[in-house]
Amino acid sequence: MSEHDHILQRRSTRAAALLTAGGVLAGSAVIGLLPTVAGASSHREAPLIAADPAVDNTDVYAFVDPTDPTLVNLIGNWIPFEEPNGGPNFYPWATGAAYDFNIDNDGDAVADLIYRWEFSTQDTRGTDTFLYNNGPVTTLDDENLLFQQTYDLTLSEDNGTTFTTVLDDAPVVPSFTGNAGMPDYESLRTAGITALPDGGQTVATQADDSFFLDLRVFDLLYGGDLSEVGQDTLAGYNVNTLALQLPADALALNGDAEANPHFGVWSTTSRDSITTRNVDGTVTTGGPLQQVSRLGQPLVNEVVIPAGLKDAFNAITPADDAGIPAVVDRVLNPELPALIEGIYGVTAPATPRNDIAQVFLTGITTAFPALAPGGTAPLPIDLNSQALNTDYVDGTFVPSEMLRLNMSIPPTPAAQQSRLGVVGGDLQGFPNGRRLGDDVLDIEVLALEGVYDVTDFPNNVPADRVAAGVAALAAGDAVDVNDNDFSNVFPYVSLPNTEAVNGGGGTGGGGLSPVPPAPAPTPGGGAATPSTTPVASAPGQYPVGGVDTGAGGWDETLMPALTGGAALLLLGAGAGSLIRGRNLRSKAAGTPQV
């Protein structure tokens, strides 16, 4: 069609990276990639993107399919804090924008594959009505649905220089408008799942926000005494979701997942660089695309990067990361452990933190020596770096921030999953990819506190990690599971919430079974008693938030005692002023050579 051809022609070449932005970042001594403080992953994390929620990418997930290990699921969420009753316009995908999944399967930090969604709108309301739908909607092409969208899915195998068509005018599942207007949203979502010509499937839909945490840290660190915890701030809110399921071979280097099972993924959103607001109220766009949002691992750009540099970070690519000294410096010498030591007396691990740099910048592998002399040792296992691929070319690896997944590890059975992922002995969880139920806040605070610094991974956690301060940290934010059950079929995310957030939230999500509350701290402020029973779900449903059974070889008394310290991940925001006069650890470090 002519509009589609116009899109392909206009976007046949990728806009050059912003050298100015890279220069600004390189000159900063305070910017870093390691999540040392956190909000709701990447919700409204930068000034410009906060004013443009339609292209604000909130979370990225990548995991081996739980029902078929030959398939891999990529999920990206956009538009944070969607209130279910947000009419009359609800939450359309942006036109004049590109929503991308970027795949690096050879380790050079350049996208080898780019899957791109571009949306078109068919709005028949005109001057006749304000209604999104003027009657019950039972099909995606129902005449009662007055606002409809479609998308073109294209694929680039040359880093965005050219794109080929995968799907043309595929249907978008609309925003949920209410039980009267859309009495069976699940059937609409199922109808929106579109098969790909070379295998796999995809859907663009609204869904419950899968991320879970308590954001009351901004009330002087959870009330000043960690008493304000246990409330899922995102409960009841929806997001727009792109889900893509592909054969593992389609993502692998040289199309061979058996020989090359390791890849990295990050999402980006780009806008047309020219926007014209016309006197008649319409908007026209054009010009080359400009990247305005980037997300790989969770909790990167929320409150770590200073406000004046956040927009620049959203405009650069992983290939720029290793050339920015402040990035490597911040990873090797993270701020949070020193803050915890200053406030709670828990000894910070020695720096430079080669274990953390390995997790975030190279993937977990023995292929590379320590990125800096001294400090912690790299993890002595091979897990998820592209350098582990059989066809990897020595000397071509570029350290960079992205989410990495080893597709050769089969999905963990539901009863053996740990919400702590690798920290909990479950190697199919974060930071080896990210499943919907992985509790990334608790995982990352444990990593920053040195739980990865072991000599016999994963059996020998250093004794000083369970020393003074554990009781104060154990309860954390007390949000260990999502507010709604996840589905047991593609696209796995929960259906959108149906009730008003100010009416309680978390009461929709497709009408699945209620989620049991997270275990409460034991009297006296100690650690919660670990559950040994899988979280209850509706029959056949994918487990909520993972199952914290401690399965996988880790000490079941040690790990629960360490977990739940997510509140401290935000110490810099609420308590930084309390220790501003303290001398923190030196942050001198060189650029890694791999």
N, C-alpha and C positions, 0 to 999 in steps of 0.2 A: 504494500500500500504506500501511497505517496508520503504520508506522515512518517511512517517507519523508515522509508528510504531517506527522508530528510534527517531523521535522528542519526542514522548510521553515517551519513555524509558529514554532518556537523560534528560528530564525535569520533571521526576516524583517526584523529591524532590526539594524543594525551597532552594536556598542558604541562609545560616544564615545571619542575619543582621550584618553589620559592626560595631562591638563593638568599634573599634578604632575610627571610624568616630563619633559615638555617644559621645565618651569621649572627642574628640576635641571640639564638639559643646558644651558640658556641661561646658567646661572650658572657654568658651568665654563670655565676658561681653557685647559684642556689637551685637551679632546675635539676630534676632527676627523674628517672623512669620508675624507680622502685616505689611501690605503694607504701609510703610511710604513714599516711593518714588516709581516711576514706570517707566517702559519703555513700550514695546509692550507686555504686559502680561508676557509670559515666552519665548520670542524669544531670543535665544543666550544669556541666562542669566548667564551661568557658563563657566569657561575656557574649560573644557573637552567637554561639550555638544556643545559648539560653534564650535568645530572642528569636530562634528559628527552630522550634521543636520538631517540625515535620521532617527534618533531616538529622536530628540528634540521635545518634546510635548509643543505646544504653548498655547493651551486653552482647557478648558473643559466646557461643557454646559450640563445642566440637566433640563428638563421641561416637564410638563404634555402636552400631545399631544393636539394641538389647535383644532383638529377635532374630537377626541375621547378621553374623559377623563379617559377611562379605560386603556389607553396606556401611556407609559412614554418614552421619547427620551433621549438618552445619545449620545453626540457628542464630539469627540476628534480630535484636529488638530495637525499635525506634519509637519516638514520641513518648517521653516519660510522663507519668502522672495523669493518665487519661481517666477522668471520672466517668463511670458508666453512663451517666445521664447527661452527658455533655452536648446536648443538641442546641440549636437545630442543625448545625453543620457537622458535628461529630468530628471524626479524625481521618481525613483523607491523606493518602500518600501525595507527596509533592510532585508536581509536574515541572519540567525544566530542571530535573535533577537525575543523578545516577546513584543507585544503591549497589555497592559492590561487595562481594567476597573475594579476597585476594589470597592466592595460594602460592607459597614458596616451597618447592619440594627438593631443591638442590642446595639450599643453605646460603645463597648469595644475597639474601634480603631483598631480592627483586621478584615481583609477581610473575610466576610462570603461567598461571591461569588466573583470569579475572572473569567471574560470573557477574553480569550486570543486569539489574532490573531498571526499566524506565517506564513511567506510568503515563497513561492518557485518561482524560475524564470525559464522561458523557453526562452532562447535566441538563435535564429536560424541564427543570422547574420554571425557568424563565421568569416572567412577571405574573405567573398564575398562582403560585403558592410558595410558602416558606418551608413546606414539609420535605423531609428527606425521603420519606415513603408515605404515600397517601392511602395505604391499606396494608393488610398482612402480606409479608414477603415470604414465599415458600420456595422460590427458585432464584438463582443468580440473575436470570434475565426476566424476572417478574416485572410486569408492566407497572406494578405498584411501587417499584424501587426507582425513584426519580433521579437519584444520584448514583451513577455506576462508574467503576474504573476498570481498566484493563492494563496489562503490562506486556512489554516485549522483553524477553530474556535473551541476552547475547553472550557470547564467549570470546575472549581474546586469549591467544596463546603466544603473543609477542609483546607483553607488558603494555597493552592498551593501544598499540599502533593501529591495529585493525580488529574488527569484531565480526563474527559470523552469527547468524540467527539460530537460536535454539527453539524458542517459542515466539509466536506472533499473536498478539491480541488475546493472551490468556486471561481468564476472569479473575478479578479480585473479590475476595469475600468482604462484604461491606462491614462497616461498624455496626455493633449491636445497638439497636435503638430501643429495645424493651420487649417484654414477653408478649405484649399484644401485637406489636408490629413485626416481630420475628419469633414466632412461637417455637421454632425448632432450629436454633442457630447451629447445632451440631450437624444437621443435614446440609446446611449451607456450606459449612467448612469442608465437609467431606466432598461435596460437589466441586469445591474450588481446588482440590488437589489435582494437579495436572501431571500426567506422565511425560517424561522426557524421551525424545526419539532414540537415544543411545543407552537407555536404562536410567533408572532413578525417577524421582518425582519432586515436585515443588509446590508451595502454596504461599500466597500472600493473604494474611488474615489478621484479625484482631485476637488478642489472647490476654489472659491474666499475666501480670508481670511476674516472672519466675524468680526474681531476686528477692532475698529476704534478709532483713536486718533491722536493728533499732537505731534510729537516727537522733535520738534525744541527747546524744553526746554534746550538742551545741548548747545545752543547758548546763554549762560548766561541768562537763564530763559526767553525764548521766546523774545530774542532781548533786554533784560534788562528792558523792559517796557510793557511786554505782548502784543507787537505789532505783533509778528510773530506767529499768530494763524490762525485757520480756514483751515489748510491743513491736510488732512487725510494722514498720512505718509504711511499707509499700502494700500492705494488705488492702485488698479491695480495688486497687488501681489496675488498669489495663495498659497494654502497649500494642503497637503494630509489629507483627512478626513476619519475617521471611524465613522459611524453612526449606532447606535443600538436602535431599537425600541422593547420594551418588554411589555407584560401585567404587570400591576401594581403588581399583586399577585406574579409574578416571582421575583420581587425585595424586597418584604416585608418579615419581620420577620415571620417565620412559614407559609409563603405563604398566608398570610391573610392581604391584603391591607386595608380592612375596619377597622380591629382592630389595625393594625400596619402600618400606612401610612408613617412613617418617616424613611428616610435612608440617609446615607452619601456616597459620591462617590469621588474617586480620580483616576487619571490615572498614570501609570508607564510604562516605557520602560526599558527593560533589554537586555543586550548583552551577548553572550557567553564570558566567562571570558578569554579564550585563543584565540589569533589571530596570525596566522602565515602567513607572507608574503613570498611567494616562489620566487625562482630565475626566474621562467618563467612568473612572473607577476600575478599569481593567488594568491588567499587568501583562507586559510582554517581556520575554527573556531571550537571550542569545549570547553569542561569543563562546570562547572555549570554556571547558569545564574547569572549575577551581575546587580542589578538595577543601572541605570545611569541617569534616569530622573523621576521626580515626580511632579505632578501638581494637586491641588485641587481648592481652591479659586484663582481667578486671582491676579496677581501683587505681588506675594510673594517673589520669588527668583530672581527678575530681578536686582535690584540694592540696595536692603536692606542688603543682606548678603555680608560680605566682601569677596573679591576674593579668599582668601585662604581657605574659608569654604564653598563656593558655591557647589563644587563638593561633599563634604560630605553631605550636605543637600539633594542633589539629590539621595543619596544612602540610606537614612534612611526612616522609615515608620512612619505613624501617631502615632503608639503605643509608639514611642520614645519621642514624643513631650513633654508630661507632666513632664517627668523626666529631662528635660533640663531647669534649672532655668532661663537662659537668655531668653528663649522663653516666659515664663509667664511674666517675668519682662518687656519685650519690649511691650507686648500687654497691660498690665495694665498701662504702662507709655510711651505712644507713643511719638516720637520725633517731628512729624510734627506740632501739635498744638502749641508747644512752639516756633518752628521756625516762624510760621505765626504771633504769638504774637510779637516776637522780631522784625519782619520786617514790618508788617502791622498794628500792634496795636489792633488786634482782640483778645480779652481775651480768653485764652485757658481754656477749661473745667477743673474742678478740677480732680486731680488724686487721687487714682488709677481709671482707666477707666473700671469699671465693665461692662458697656454697650458694649464696644468694645470687651472685652474678651468673653462676652457672644455670640456676633455675630460670632466670628472667632473660638472659642475653644469648645463651648458646644452646639451651636445652641440656638435659642431664646426660652427661656422657664422660667417659674416661679418655676420649679422643684428644682432649686438650689438657695441658698442664694448668696449674693455678694461674689465674689471670693476673695476679700480683703476688710478689713474694711475701711470705709470712702469713699470719692470720689463720683463717680456717682453711681446711683442705677441701678440694672439690669432692662431690659425692662419688664414692667408689663403685658406681654402677652405670650401666648403659641403658638408657630408657627412651629418650624421645628427641634426640638431636638429628637434624638432617645429615650431619657428618657420619652417622651410622649407616646410611644407605649404601648398598653394595656399589652403586654407580656414582657415588660421591667423588668429586675430583679434588684431590689434596690441594690445600692452599687457596681454595676459593670461598671458604666460609667467612661470612661477615657477621659479627655479633650484632644482634638487633632484638628489639622487643616485639614479640608476637606470641600467639598461643600455639603450642606445639603438641602433636598427637602421634603416638605409636599405634598404628592400625593393626599390628600383628598380635596385640594382647586382646584376647577375647573378652567380651563384656562380662563383668562380675555378676554372678547370680544375685537376685534381689536380696535374699536373706543374708548374704555375705558382704554386701556393700557397706562402706563406711562413708559417712558424710564428710570425713576428713581426707578422703582420697589417699594420695601417696603417704601423707603423714599418718594415716590410720592403717597403713599396710595394704591398701587397696590400690594397686598400680594402674587401674583403669580410670582413676579419678584425678582431679586437679592436683598438681599442675601438668599432668599428662592429659592434655585436652581439658575439657570442662563439661561435666554433666549438669543437668538441670538441678539436681539435688545436692551438689557439692557446696559445702558451707565455706565459701572462699574467705570470708573475714576471719573465721577461726583458724583456717589453714594458714593464712598469711601471717597472722600474729605469731603462730607457733614457729613458722619458718624464720621470722625475724628474730625470735628469741633463741634460735640456735638448735631447734629440734633436728634439723638436717645435719648438724655437725657431729657425725658419728664415725667411729672407726670400723664398725661391723654393721653396716646398714642392712636392715633396719632394726637390728636387735640390741644395740648398745647406745642408748641415749645418755649423753653426759649427765653426771649426777647433779651438777650445779643448775641444770634446767629445772629440777624439782625442789630447789632449795627455797630460801626466804621469798615470800611474796606470792607463792602459789595460791594460798587461800584467798588472797585479795583479788587475784586475777581469774579464778576458776569459773565464776558465774558468767563473766563476759556480758554479752547483750542478751543472753537467754533466748535467742531466736535461732533455733536449730533446724527448722523445717519451713517449707513454704506454707502459705495459708490455705492453698487448695491442692488437691491431689493432681498429679500429672497424669496424662493419658498413657495407656499401654500400647498405643498405635501412633504411627506418624500423623502429625508432626510432634507428638509427645507433650507439647505445652498444654496447659489447662485452657479450657474454654474461657471466654471473657467473663469477668464478674458481672453480675446482673443487678446488684443492689447499690444504692448510694453509699459512697464512702463515709459520709457523715451519719449514716444509719448503722454503722458498725463495720462495714467493709469485710472482704473475705467471705462473703455469704453467697457467692454465685459460683463462678468457675465451672459451670456446666452441671451444677447440682450434684457433685460427687460427695462422698462421705465426709463428715467433718474431721478435721485434723486433731488428734489428741494433743494436749498441751505439752510443751517441752518439759523435761524433768526440772524440778525446782531445786535450788541449792539446799544442801543439808543445813540444819541449824548450826549456827556459829560461823557461817560464811564459808564453809568448806566446799569441796567439789560436789557436784551432783552425782547421785548414784547412777552408774551407766546402765542403760537399758540393754537387756539381752533378748528382747522380743522385737521382731520387725514392727515398724510403725503400721498401724492399721490403715487399710485402704479399702475402697470399694472393690468388690470381686473383680479380679482381673486387671486392676489398675496398677500402673507403674508406681513404685513406692514414693511416698512424699519425702522429699528432702534427703533421701538416702537412709540407710539403716545403720545406726551407730552401735554396732554389735562388738566392735573391737576385733572383728575377724581379720585374719591375714597375718598373724604372727607377732603382733605387737602386744606388749603388756597391757592387759585390760584395766589395770589399776592406774598405771602411769598415764596413759593417754587421756582418760577422762579428767584426771587431775590437772592436766595441762590445757585442756580445751576450754573454749568459751571465753578466751581473753580478747574477743573482738573489740570490746569497748576501748581497749588501750590502743587499737590501731588508729584512733582519732585523737590521741593525746595532744598532738601538736596543735590541734584546733582549739581545744578547750583548756589545756593546762600549760601550753607553751610559755605563757607569760609568768607562770609560777617559778620557772627555773631559768628564765632568760639570763640571769647573771651567772649561771653555772658554766664551768669550762667543759665543753663537750670534746669528744675525741677528735683527733686530727683527721682531716679528710683529704690528705694528700695521696694521690694515686695516679698511675700512668694509664695510658690507653692500652687495652688488652691486645696482645699479639697472638693470633691463632692461625 
